[in-house]
Amino acid sequence: MTKLLDIKGLTKRFGPITAVDDVSFSVDRGEVLGFLGPNGAGKSTTMKIVTGFLAPTEGSVEVCGHDVEREPLAIKRRIGYLPEGAPLYGDMTPMALLNFVCDVRRLSAADAKRGIEYAIEKLHIDNVLYQPIETLSKGYKRRVGLAQAIVHDPDVLILDEPTDGLDPNQKHEVRELLTEMAGKKAVIISTHILEEVEAVCSRAIIIAKGKLVADQDPLSLQARSQLHNAVGIRLPVEHVAACTEVLDALPEVRRVQKSVEAAGVVELLAVAANGSEILVQVRSAIDAKGIQVNEIFVERGRLEDVFRDLTFEVEGLKARETDAGEAAHA
């Protein structure tokens, strides 16, 4: 693989506030990176530095071997960027915008024609090409924003909440497009939608309070969930009490969770005591008691839980440090 984005020791301060704190990572061609974090974690600031809209306080950023501060035009030629909120020229039509973007990027007539046709086809915006952008729905504005980000076939594609405002069918189409393009590009997606990470990302980074707290593939992150290897059991409501009693008696089970009942069926979740595989023990214990169940399955783990644990841990640490500092000055 070829390294297309290389970030080393990136720090950005706004007065006394440190928005990005000594962050380092790289992204290779062929990777789709999910860039995650709570509001105010530093995601958008990092993206703005990578794209040359903000200067770093410390550290370095290279895009396709070009330094973002020393060679800003060179990196902008190689980046496609969809900012948060997809800001566009409302009085332009999508076709006028795409032509404008091609002119600004100095594409040849042949490359501009090819790029515009590709973007229109992939984002399905042909039926709104000549309407003022300000009259379009939020979903169409998002699709036009994506179109201008890919029209010049960039090596690095940076997308801030790319499916915000899209309906489920449109989200599916965009995810398929990202998967299609991923083989020849480095794609970075800043998002709050964790299902998007599971659907299209080969890797995920989580930041909190400007610090990088996790960098793994989605399956490895899921394995850090407290529900990793938990066993789910769907069964008729009349058998829940007996099944719960059996599960509570197993030393391999830490606790049993009960979810919402629907149509006379309840889902129980037997959480593993140490994250180990417990399916065999659970199934054997249920079979030994002759308890009727509809389905048994194994949880891989939930990114939402891992995200919450990691970000809360950092924010809690910050709070304790602040409390300690205030106590020292009291």
C-alpha positions as CSV (number, residue, x, y, z in Angstrom):
1,M,0.0,0.0,0.0
2,T,1.0,3.6,-0.6
3,K,0.8,6.1,2.3
4,L,-1.3,9.0,1.0
5,L,-1.9,10.9,4.3
6,D,0.7,11.1,7.1
7,I,0.1,13.1,10.3
8,K,2.8,13.5,12.9
9,G,2.4,15.2,16.3
10,L,-0.5,17.4,15.1
11,T,-1.5,20.0,17.7
12,K,-3.9,22.9,17.3
13,R,-4.5,25.6,19.9
14,F,-7.0,28.4,19.9
15,G,-5.7,30.6,22.7
16,P,-5.9,28.6,25.9
17,I,-7.9,25.8,24.3
18,T,-6.2,22.8,22.8
19,A,-8.5,21.4,20.1
20,V,-6.1,18.8,18.8
21,D,-3.5,17.4,21.1
22,D,-0.4,15.6,19.6
23,V,-2.3,13.4,17.2
24,S,-0.4,11.0,14.8
25,F,-1.7,8.6,12.2
26,S,-1.3,7.7,8.5
27,V,-3.7,6.4,5.9
28,D,-2.8,4.2,3.0
29,R,-4.3,3.9,-0.5
30,G,-7.1,1.5,-0.3
31,E,-8.1,2.3,3.3
32,V,-11.4,3.7,4.4
33,L,-10.9,5.4,7.8
34,G,-13.7,6.2,10.1
35,F,-12.7,9.3,12.2
36,L,-14.9,9.3,15.3
37,G,-15.3,11.4,18.4
38,P,-18.0,13.3,20.4
39,N,-18.9,16.9,19.6
40,G,-15.9,19.1,20.3
41,A,-13.4,16.2,20.2
42,G,-11.3,17.9,17.4
43,K,-12.5,16.0,14.3
44,S,-13.5,18.9,12.2
45,T,-10.4,20.9,13.2
46,T,-8.1,18.0,12.2
47,M,-9.9,17.8,8.8
48,K,-9.6,21.5,8.2
49,I,-5.8,21.3,8.9
50,V,-5.4,18.4,6.6
51,T,-7.2,20.2,3.8
52,G,-5.2,23.4,4.4
53,F,-8.0,25.6,5.8
54,L,-6.3,25.9,9.1
55,A,-2.6,26.0,10.0
56,P,-1.3,23.6,12.7
57,T,0.2,25.0,15.9
58,E,2.7,22.1,16.0
59,G,3.3,19.0,14.0
60,S,3.2,18.1,10.3
61,V,0.7,16.9,7.7
62,E,1.7,15.4,4.4
63,V,-0.7,14.5,1.6
64,C,0.7,12.4,-1.2
65,G,4.2,13.4,0.0
66,H,3.4,17.2,0.0
67,D,3.6,19.3,3.1
68,V,0.3,21.0,3.8
69,E,1.9,24.3,4.9
70,R,4.7,24.5,2.3
71,E,2.8,23.2,-0.7
72,P,-0.9,24.1,-0.1
73,L,-1.9,24.1,-3.8
74,A,-0.3,20.7,-4.4
75,I,-2.3,19.1,-1.6
76,K,-5.5,20.7,-2.6
77,R,-5.2,19.3,-6.1
78,R,-5.1,15.8,-4.6
79,I,-7.9,16.2,-2.0
80,G,-11.6,16.0,-2.4
81,Y,-13.4,17.6,0.6
82,L,-16.9,17.7,1.8
83,P,-17.1,20.0,4.8
84,E,-19.6,19.7,7.6
85,G,-23.0,21.0,6.5
86,A,-22.0,20.9,2.8
87,P,-21.7,24.7,2.3
88,L,-22.5,25.5,-1.4
89,Y,-23.3,28.5,-3.5
90,G,-27.1,28.7,-3.2
91,D,-27.7,30.8,-6.3
92,M,-25.8,28.3,-8.5
93,T,-27.3,25.3,-10.1
94,P,-25.5,21.9,-9.5
95,M,-24.3,21.9,-13.1
96,A,-22.9,25.4,-12.8
97,L,-21.2,24.5,-9.5
98,L,-19.5,21.4,-11.0
99,N,-18.3,23.4,-14.0
100,F,-17.0,26.1,-11.6
101,V,-15.2,23.5,-9.5
102,C,-13.6,22.0,-12.6
103,D,-12.5,25.5,-13.8
104,V,-11.0,26.4,-10.4
105,R,-9.1,23.0,-10.4
106,R,-7.9,23.7,-13.9
107,L,-9.1,20.4,-15.3
108,S,-8.9,19.9,-19.1
109,A,-12.1,20.0,-21.0
110,A,-12.0,16.2,-21.5
111,D,-11.3,15.5,-17.7
112,A,-14.0,18.0,-16.7
113,K,-16.5,16.3,-19.0
114,R,-15.6,12.8,-17.7
115,G,-15.6,13.9,-14.1
116,I,-18.9,15.7,-14.3
117,E,-20.6,12.8,-16.0
118,Y,-19.2,10.4,-13.4
119,A,-20.3,12.5,-10.5
120,I,-23.8,13.0,-11.9
121,E,-24.3,9.3,-12.5
122,K,-23.0,8.1,-9.2
123,L,-24.8,10.7,-7.1
124,H,-28.1,10.5,-9.1
125,I,-28.5,14.3,-9.4
126,D,-29.4,14.5,-13.1
127,N,-33.0,15.5,-12.4
128,V,-31.9,18.6,-10.4
129,L,-28.9,19.8,-12.5
130,Y,-30.5,23.1,-13.4
131,Q,-32.3,24.1,-10.2
132,P,-30.8,26.7,-7.9
133,I,-29.1,24.8,-5.1
134,E,-30.9,26.8,-2.5
135,T,-34.2,25.3,-3.6
136,L,-32.9,21.7,-3.2
137,S,-33.7,19.4,-0.3
138,K,-31.1,18.7,2.4
139,G,-30.5,15.3,0.9
140,Y,-29.9,16.6,-2.6
141,K,-27.6,19.4,-1.3
142,R,-25.5,16.7,0.4
143,R,-25.3,14.7,-2.9
144,V,-24.3,17.8,-4.8
145,G,-21.6,18.4,-2.2
146,L,-20.3,14.9,-2.6
147,A,-20.4,15.4,-6.4
148,Q,-18.1,18.4,-6.2
149,A,-15.7,16.4,-3.9
150,I,-15.2,13.6,-6.4
151,V,-15.5,15.4,-9.7
152,H,-11.7,15.7,-10.1
153,D,-10.9,12.1,-9.1
154,P,-8.8,12.9,-6.0
155,D,-6.3,10.6,-4.4
156,V,-7.6,11.5,-0.9
157,L,-11.3,11.9,-0.1
158,I,-12.2,13.7,3.1
159,L,-15.9,13.6,4.1
160,D,-17.4,15.2,7.1
161,E,-20.7,13.5,7.9
162,P,-21.2,12.5,4.2
163,T,-24.7,10.8,4.7
164,D,-26.2,13.5,6.9
165,G,-29.7,14.2,5.7
166,L,-29.9,11.3,3.3
167,D,-32.7,8.7,3.4
168,P,-31.9,5.0,3.9
169,N,-31.8,4.3,0.1
170,Q,-29.5,7.3,-0.5
171,K,-27.2,6.3,2.3
172,H,-26.9,2.8,0.8
173,E,-26.0,4.2,-2.6
174,V,-23.3,6.6,-1.1
175,R,-21.8,3.7,0.9
176,E,-21.6,1.6,-2.2
177,L,-19.9,4.4,-4.0
178,L,-17.4,4.8,-1.2
179,T,-16.7,1.1,-1.3
180,E,-16.2,1.2,-5.0
181,M,-13.8,4.2,-4.9
182,A,-11.9,2.8,-1.8
183,G,-9.5,0.6,-3.8
184,K,-7.6,3.4,-5.4
185,K,-8.0,6.2,-2.9
186,A,-7.5,7.0,0.8
187,V,-11.0,7.8,2.2
188,I,-11.5,9.5,5.6
189,I,-15.0,9.7,6.9
190,S,-15.7,11.9,10.0
191,T,-19.0,10.7,11.3
192,H,-21.3,10.2,14.4
193,I,-23.1,7.3,12.6
194,L,-21.4,4.2,14.0
195,E,-23.3,1.9,11.6
196,E,-21.5,3.7,8.8
197,V,-18.2,2.6,10.3
198,E,-19.3,-1.0,10.4
199,A,-20.7,-0.8,6.8
200,V,-17.8,0.8,4.9
201,C,-14.7,1.4,7.1
202,S,-11.7,-0.9,7.1
203,R,-10.3,1.0,10.2
204,A,-11.5,3.4,12.8
205,I,-9.9,6.1,14.9
206,I,-11.5,7.6,18.0
207,I,-10.5,10.9,19.5
208,A,-11.7,12.6,22.6
209,K,-10.6,16.0,24.0
210,G,-8.3,16.3,21.1
211,K,-6.4,13.0,21.9
212,L,-6.3,9.8,19.9
213,V,-7.7,7.0,22.2
214,A,-8.2,4.1,19.7
215,D,-6.9,3.1,16.3
216,Q,-8.1,-0.4,15.1
217,D,-10.3,-2.2,12.6
218,P,-14.0,-2.2,13.5
219,L,-14.1,-5.9,14.5
220,S,-11.2,-5.4,16.9
221,L,-12.9,-2.4,18.4
222,Q,-16.1,-4.4,18.8
223,A,-14.1,-7.0,20.7
224,R,-13.4,-4.4,23.3
225,S,-17.1,-4.1,24.1
226,Q,-18.4,-5.5,27.4
227,L,-20.9,-7.4,25.3
228,H,-18.3,-9.2,23.2
229,N,-19.2,-12.9,23.0
230,A,-22.4,-12.3,25.0
231,V,-25.1,-14.9,24.1
232,G,-28.5,-13.7,23.0
233,I,-31.6,-15.9,23.5
234,R,-35.0,-15.1,22.0
235,L,-37.7,-17.2,23.6
236,P,-41.4,-17.2,24.6
237,V,-42.2,-15.0,27.6
238,E,-43.5,-17.9,29.6
239,H,-40.0,-19.5,29.6
240,V,-38.1,-16.3,30.6
241,A,-38.0,-17.0,34.4
242,A,-36.7,-20.5,34.0
243,C,-34.1,-19.5,31.5
244,T,-32.9,-16.6,33.6
245,E,-32.5,-18.9,36.6
246,V,-30.4,-21.3,34.5
247,L,-28.2,-18.5,33.2
248,D,-27.7,-16.9,36.6
249,A,-26.4,-20.2,37.9
250,L,-23.6,-20.4,35.3
251,P,-20.2,-19.2,36.6
252,E,-19.3,-18.1,33.0
253,V,-22.1,-15.6,33.0
254,R,-21.6,-12.2,34.6
255,R,-25.1,-11.0,34.3
256,V,-28.3,-11.5,32.4
257,Q,-30.0,-8.6,30.6
258,K,-33.6,-8.5,29.5
259,S,-34.7,-6.5,26.5
260,V,-38.1,-5.3,25.4
261,E,-40.8,-7.8,25.0
262,A,-42.6,-8.0,21.6
263,A,-45.4,-10.2,20.4
264,G,-44.9,-12.6,23.3
265,V,-41.2,-13.0,22.7
266,V,-38.4,-11.8,25.0
267,E,-34.7,-11.4,24.3
268,L,-32.2,-12.3,27.0
269,L,-28.6,-11.4,26.9
270,A,-26.1,-13.5,28.9
271,V,-23.0,-11.4,29.3
272,A,-19.7,-13.3,29.5
273,A,-17.8,-13.0,32.8
274,N,-14.5,-12.3,31.1
275,G,-15.4,-11.8,27.4
276,S,-14.7,-15.5,26.6
277,E,-16.8,-17.7,24.4
278,I,-19.8,-19.1,26.4
279,L,-22.1,-20.3,23.7
280,V,-21.5,-24.0,24.4
281,Q,-22.1,-23.7,28.1
282,V,-25.2,-21.6,27.7
283,R,-26.7,-24.0,25.1
284,S,-25.9,-27.1,27.1
285,A,-27.5,-25.6,30.3
286,I,-30.7,-24.6,28.4
287,D,-31.0,-28.0,26.7
288,A,-30.4,-29.8,29.9
289,K,-33.5,-28.1,31.4
290,G,-35.6,-28.6,28.3
291,I,-36.3,-24.9,27.9
292,Q,-37.9,-24.0,24.5
293,V,-36.1,-21.1,22.7
294,N,-36.7,-19.5,19.3
295,E,-33.1,-18.4,18.6
296,I,-29.7,-18.3,20.1
297,F,-26.9,-16.0,18.7
298,V,-23.6,-14.6,19.7
299,E,-22.9,-10.8,20.0
300,R,-19.8,-9.6,18.3
301,G,-19.8,-6.5,20.5
302,R,-21.2,-3.0,20.0
303,L,-19.2,-0.1,18.7
304,E,-21.5,2.3,20.6
305,D,-20.5,0.8,23.9
306,V,-16.8,1.0,23.1
307,F,-17.1,4.6,21.8
308,R,-18.9,5.6,25.0
309,D,-16.5,3.8,27.3
310,L,-13.4,5.3,25.6
311,T,-14.6,8.9,25.3
312,F,-16.2,9.0,28.8
313,E,-12.9,7.6,30.2
314,V,-10.9,10.5,28.7
315,E,-13.5,13.1,29.7
316,G,-13.6,11.7,33.2
317,L,-9.9,11.8,33.4
318,K,-9.9,15.4,32.4
319,A,-12.5,16.2,35.0
320,R,-10.5,14.5,37.7
321,E,-7.4,16.4,36.7
322,T,-9.4,19.7,36.8
323,D,-10.8,18.8,40.2
324,A,-7.3,18.0,41.5
325,G,-5.9,21.3,40.1
326,E,-8.7,23.3,41.7
327,A,-8.1,21.5,45.0
328,A,-4.4,22.3,44.9
329,H,-5.2,26.0,44.5
330,A,-7.9,26.1,47.1
